[in-house]
């Protein structure tokens, strides 16, 4: 939504001169940004999982692929790791 609302401020072209009118620059920027965040920012690996009657403990390794501090920028940016515990039926 920010790409759509503020393309000039963010430096995003609404048309991509490399592809002509067939591929909108805004969609290219959104796709590239999503791919970068999804595949080239970091990895999370579960190295050990311990289960008791009441708890589940996971030891994870977070590897930074960004080439700088992750998350970067201002101090209020955060990165979160979310886990879901599911039963055998899901």
WOMO-V791793 format. One record per backbone hydrogen bond with DSSP energy under -0.5 kcal/mol. NH is the residue of the N-H (numbers start at 1). CO is the residue of the C=O. If there is no record, write none. Layout:
BEGIN
nh=[NH;NH]
co=[CO;CO]
END
This chain:
BEGIN
nh=[5;6;10;11;11;12;13;16;16;17;19;20;22;23;24;26;28;29;30;31;32;33;34;35;36;37;38;39;40;43;45;47;47;48;50;52;57;59;60;61;63;63;64;65;65;66;77;82;86;90]
co=[1;2;6;7;8;7;11;20;23;15;16;16;19;20;22;14;24;25;26;27;28;29;30;31;32;33;34;35;36;63;61;45;59;59;57;55;50;48;58;45;43;61;62;41;63;41;74;80;84;87]
END
